Amino acid sequence: MHHRFRTPTAFGAGLAAVLSLGLAAPVALAAPAVEPDPVPGLVAGQETTAPQLVTGLDEPAPGSPAEAARAHLAAHPDRYRVDPGQLTEVGAERDADGRSTVRFQQYHGGVPVLGAQYLVHLTGEGAGQRVQSVGGKYFTGLTAPTTAVVPAATLRELALGEIQDPGVRAGATAEDRGAVVLPGGTGRLARHFTVRATEPGGGPQTREVYVDALLGTVALSYEGRAPAPAPAAGAPAPAAAAAAIEPATGTAPDLSGRPVRVNIGRLPDGGYQLSDLTRRATITTYDAAGRASGELGKGIPADLAPAHSASPDFPASAGTSGATDAHVNAGIVYDFYRDRLGREGLDGKAGPIVSVTNVSDWGEPYANASWDGTKMVYGNGNAKYLPFSVALDVAGHEMTHGVVEHTAGLVLAGQSGAMDEALADYFGNAIEVTARGMSMSDPKAALLGESLCRTGTPEQCAGRRLDDRRTTVDDYLGVGAGVDSGGVHRNSTIFGGALWDIRRTLDPLVADRVIYRALAAYLTPLDDFVAGRDAVLAAGRDLKLNRSQLRSVAAAFDAHGIRAGWQNRIGVDSRVLLRDVSGPTIPAVADGRWVMANATRDAGSPLYTGSLTGGGAPVRLSPEDNRAHSWPATDGVSAAWVSLGSDARGSWSMEVMTRSLAGGPVTTLFSSPSSMPGDVRVSGGDIAFTAFDPAAGRTRAYLSRNGGPAVVIPAPAGHDVSGVTLKDGNLGWSEHWTGDQGEVYAPTVYSIALGEVTAQYAVSTPKARTASTQLAGGRLIWIETAGDGSGRRSVRSGAQDGSGVVDIVTGDSPKAPSNTTLTASDRAVTYQVGDEEGTGGWNNAALPKLWQVPLAGGTPERLSCNRGSQNAPAAERGTRVVWVDGTAGRTDLVVRDRAAGTC
């Protein structure tokens, strides 16, 4: 079960939405929809004029399936709105019942579009061939450039920068997988890299990173398992090695020591290895003998041989290593797909099936299993868990990941990633239930991994269960990429539970065939739960389910809340200002106006501004220049922000721009090819920001007055500033330098009129650090992290004349800040409590939430009772706060006027 017990922590959390990037005015919660027909004739696409699904067709299409499919699309331009010239065939499969599926990949200007696949389904052959349905994802309106501006070496370094730990990053690799266009709006040209690293205590990690090739910013990043390149030189592929051996049978002990009859291979030297040559696909099993998962590398290492024996009766080590169980289980999974579903192997072409068992975590026990794109990798277990290869449902789960990769290719993030996990859970359990002769009513049938524990009950041991009755409206985990790549595991049982209910309602064989056909013939890489529902229903129609059966399938999805518009039925107590935002999601707000970036709606990463009352549509604020515009600030009259990209001469530059919210010209206050600006702030005619000077190795504060040139605010030698804040003629920042006892931090107030520091506060404990300084209500507010290594944080403030330092929230408070997120108004301070990484438990209650406390101190209260993640708060006046909310299964900019109190 891929990364079942841990998620990567060394990588960044840059998951961006690439679909449904619409701008929307505030909307009211919708009432439940009227029960739809379970098999709609047409399902409209999102962010495209091409339909998602058209069913109920019966139109002649003579010729080869690929030629007929292309001709059919070309003959109906008004129906499908696709350009056949931008489609390349990537697969055509024909099942035993004479149904063919032709899968096309969309290209834009010769560059593939991520997740854009369009499928045509046919029956019959030759002159009698007919089109039955068409659908998938084809994105109209793409106009993005297809020539990169940022140098390839820079793009690679940006991809590696997704690894936050410098030590881990030093040993990482970034495999260039080519250019790709990210869909949504006009599209976005990116370079795709597969970043591989080994995190101490966490095993190997893989991240799919897409770097904007025009702007030099990470556009999309998620946990992956991309196929590894070919094996190292000297390591023959299993299929090639099989040609030199002969099929044989023997015995091998399983983990319990019981002898099991196994299909093996006899070597030319008279020895034997765990290679099953009795099926079209060769099944080979390796014993890593405790080798670290991070050492396996790409393919099979040259010095690693299959599990070996001098005689056909394998020694005890074959059992204790988990090799025997892995070998037998691989055969069972293969037979299930072949005999029940007509599929030859994971790739559908009888390609080799490889398992590696007895894998460690750099010498430590490894309690996990994964499919890495070419092979199954099974950990050796630990004091609690048996070797992971012993569980048939786990083997079926991991091998199904291989099937998904070779069919729908679901992107491993958000809802598409959760469906990948759900399908692996479903078939993993279906394989075990079928092979063991279990009843669907058996309490253990819905459990995944229940046989792995050395002690305890199956229910206590199971990693997931498909009968947990979770629904979208009640249980969907509203998170960003920092938690489980957008909840791919934690949200999986919502969809997987619906599939399992279908298996309990229909004949299990019928259910398996319907769900497999949905996977192989209808799903495409970026599909969400509702598209998954439509795919299963369409597959059911293909397989001649009657209307009663189709309604039972629809009812299973309804019971788990999977129906169009489910996001609108999640209860929230905030108002939506901007729906489905993407890119650098950090808002600014003042005097009834908000400013925020929303990538991919137009070329580049533009800024928009709108009203907090919801009046009128958002208006683009940044110029149409294909640059990335982000990290904005506003005082309600004008805005300033950071702009990255190529200038008019084609040279890379990092700039600070400003413009009136009412429109007018855009002014550039600062431009540099090497100094990165940040901490932009606006107040009246003053604009302040910081910029790192690579030559001096220092971060300096800059100030522009009334549109004039930005000048450096002087600071003592060796001192740096961060977290600049600006209000009513005063600047604030956190100043830090190296003293006799190490790093020294001091919250600082600077009078613009006097041109000097008027207050500088000492930290409460030695070596404490300060961050997130804010000027509000005549005071400077900051978050202080204790210097004793405890990680305790407090919210403190001091008068702007240097007097009256107080604790607003103490570090030992049960609602002390969890991080340095902070915003403040003249009346209240808002900060964050919670666990974005999910180490406190993957559930909505543990996700980061915003808390508010009076500026003078008092009892913190929940700002909002929204159940999902609450990030990037920006205070306006009084107690009103804008923030980025993940409750509705997407990223929305929302607002609330006052604290909710107790939830």
ABEGO torsion letter per residue (X at the ends): XBGAABBBAABBBABBBABGABBBBBBBBBBBBBBBBABBABBBBBGBABBABBBGBBBBBBEBAAAAAAAAAAABAAAAGBBAAABBBAEBBBBAAGBBBBBBBBBBGGBBBBGBBBBBBBBEBEAABBBABBEEBBBBGBABBABBABBAAAAAAAAAAABABAAAAAABBBBBAEBBBBBEEAEBBBBBBBBBBBBBGAEBBBBBBBBBAAAGBBABBBBBBBBBBBBBBGBBBAAAAAAABBBBBBBBBBAAGBBBBBBBBBBAAGBBBBBBAABABBBBBBBAGGBBAAAAEBEBBAABBBBBBABABBBAAAAAAGAAAAAAAAAAAAAAAAAAAGBBEAAGAGBBBBBBBGBBBGGBBBBBBBBAGABBBBBAEBAABBBAAABAAAAAAAAAAAAAAABAGBBBBEAAAAAAAAAAAAAAAAAAAAAAGBBAABAAAABBGAAABABEBAAAABABBAAAGBBAAAABBBBBAABGGGGAAAAAAAAAAAAAAAAAABBAAAAAAAAAAAAAAABBAABBAAAAAAAAAAAAAAAGBBAAAAAAAAAAAAAAGBBBGAAAABBBABBBABBGBBEBBBBBBBGGBBBBBBBGABBEBBBBBBBAAGBEBBBBABBBAGBBBBGBBBAGABBBBBBBEBBAAGBBBBBBBBBBAAEEBBBBABBBAABBBBGBBBBEABBBBBBBBAAAGBBBBBBBBGGBBBBBBBBBBGBBBBGBBBBGGBBBBBBBBBBAAEBBBBBBBBBAAAGBBABBBBBABBGBBBBGBBBBGGBBBBBBBBAAGAGBBBBBBBBAAGBGBBBABBAABAABBABABBBBBAABBBBBBEBAAGAAEBBAAABBBBBBBBAAEEBBBBABABABBBBGBBBBBEABBBBBBAAAGBBBBBBBABBAEBX
